[in-house]
Amino acid sequence: MTDIDAYREIGGYATLAKARAMEPPAVIEELLAANVRGRGGAGFPMGRKASFLAKGTGRPTYLVVNADESEPGTFKDREIMFRVPHRLIEGCLITAHAIESPHVFVYLRGEYLAEFEVVRAALDQAREADLLGGVTIVLHRGAGAYICGEETALLESLEGNRGQPRSKPPFPAVSGLYASPSLINNVETISTVPAIVERGGAWYAAIGVENSSGTRVFSLSGNVANGGNYELPLGTSLRELIYDIGGGIPGGRELKAVIPGGSSVPVLSADQVDTALDFDAMAEAGSMLGSGAVIVIDDRCCMVQLGLRVAQFYMHESCGKCTPCREGTRWMVQILRTIEEGRAGQGELDLLLDVCDRILGKCLCPLGDAAAMPVASYIDRFRDEFQAHLDAGGCPYGGASSLEGLFAPVDQHTHSPVAEVPA
Amino acid sequence: MSARSFADEVHDIASQYPDARSAILPALRLAQERHGGWLPPEAFVEVGDALGLTPAYCQAVASFYDMFHLAPVGRHLVEVCTNVSCALVGAQQVLEAFARELGVEPGQTTEGGEVTLRTVECAGGCGWGTVVAVDHRYREPVRPDDVPAIVSELRP
């Protein structure tokens, strides 16, 4: 469905015409009625965010689409852009009308080259079909930095700086891109807008469950038979997604744990597999819905190694601006390594929890929490396994963990310099 | 390649933004393409001249992003995702197969500057792991058995 004619045959861009015939505040009313919460990770209601935009500032209002999908486990925005790029473009144009913005910037993850080409071709078609209506849409490619998915880091990057987050307030709705009022939403959220405006916010709000209306595209991965993206009503259970839709755990293995919302959220144990995929149920279970990325983990995985792998990622991606995150993630990696290698005593486990505590809630942006939350949860839910490392003086898996061998020194995937070329 | 045409291209890109500085990532990407896949010191002078920025500023920005290379890389780039989802389904075995087939360790380049092998963080193809990007084009899923054929494509 990448071609504009095919998209129009199924009613594409008809909703854009409908929206443009409406007063802008009436479109925002529909988004408020739909109670659609952001699909990027934070889950903030989109309509409310749009209604916060500062008016009468004498500056243009910008719509910024966050297409910098990078949360480990998440690959839904990529498939939306690749398969239905016109739905994203229509969503951009309707939202731009709703917030009276003449300028749209789509910040697209740099690695997503094929997706960039598809969206660029679709945008050319929409422009030739005279659908932009005076709105400019600029596709801006990132260059490989997880932190640029954080909204203020994204703005810094888009303005031509290193992608380091800003202090909030001011929030982007007041002072965002080029110090102007800006609405920032994820690809999936924006792509949901046409359906909401077409059928009405009340229709959309009736899907899903209370406080979690509508559908979400869940990215299913890890030790599961049929990994992929599945759009389901919110409130569907993890069990249904993993077993009925995903085909269960392959190779006759047992389910050990599930990461329900991308690698930054607390882990759930196997006995929590009946938890519903909605914001409140996940919070009650001690985790978060996050980006909707469900990572399935079978019984071959060592949780200390998982903690090490996750902590290494966040250490690499820490932008270095604030101390708890920059230093704390390094401490986490070092301590986890001593535990995994059998060089740690009881004190190291306490020290690790202490370091997590000194990161949680004390950073400029959510990246520090994204490292400390999951690792603290692995200790909380699988403490016996951490203790076994201390007692046995090393990894009880004895080289048989599914993650064995993956603790590459971080300089292997840093960028400067990447490699030596023989003369 | 002439410096003039590079500046023209950069100016075209910059005209899409209220502030020309916003064009620094596309300008660095263009410069990297023109310099054989990496950014030598003169590239920062060219980008800086085109955008009215100092070379030091351009280098500071480039060094923040994983896709910019500040040292030479091979003519081909093989990037293996080793983040959690790929790791759970055998990324390590895929990485080892590439290392064996190419005769280099991750982070190194083959003799004669043909192929650079490196690991990358989550590429965003988690349900179809292991994801391998070959010259920025995703292959997914890649199993260890697929590796010899991919390497022979790069070494005809």
Interface residues (C-beta under 8 A of the other chain):
Chain A: E69 S70 E71 P72 G73 T74 F75 R78 R109 G110 E111 Y112 L113 A114 T136 V138 H140 R141 G142 A143 G144 A145 Y146 S157 L158 E159 G160 N161 R162 G163 Y178 S219 L220 S221 G222 N223 G227 G228 N229 I259 S263 A293 I295 I297 D298 C301 L306 R309 V310 F313 H316 E317 C319 S402 L403 E404 G405 L406 A408 D411 Q412 H413 T414 H415 S416 P417 V418 A419 E420 V421 P422
Chain B: Q16 Y17 P18 D19 A20 R21 S22 A23 I24 L25 P26 L28 R29 L51 A60 V61 S63 F64 Y65 D66 M67 F68 H69 L70 A71 P72 V73 G74 T82 N83 V84 S85 A87 L88 V89 G90 A91 Q92 E96 P106 G107 Q108 T109 E111 G112 G113 T116 R118 T119 V120 E121 C122 A123 G124 G125 C126 G127 W128 G129 A133 H136 R137 Y138
